[in-house]
């Protein structure tokens, strides 16, 4: 199983966790700096190698795991996962 799938499972299925406490940062062409950050609470579905999220419109966006830069607990500031190729991009 992909390591990101395990992290998402923990965020969504562990009763001690609250998805609103987590942010997911990913490459999103057209966004300022081609980077977008969303709350994990806006994630609608997680597949084997992707996730979909509500964008405020009536459509979902599908993001493959290889575009994820970082997953962070916003309360503790702990980084749960960061892409090796993007180590210095997100602060």
Secondary structure, 3 states (H helix, E strand, C coil): CCHHHHHHHHHHHCCCCCHHHEEEEEECCCCHHHEEEEEHHHEEEECCCEEEEECCCCCEEEEEHHHEEEEEECCCCCEEEECHHHCCCCC
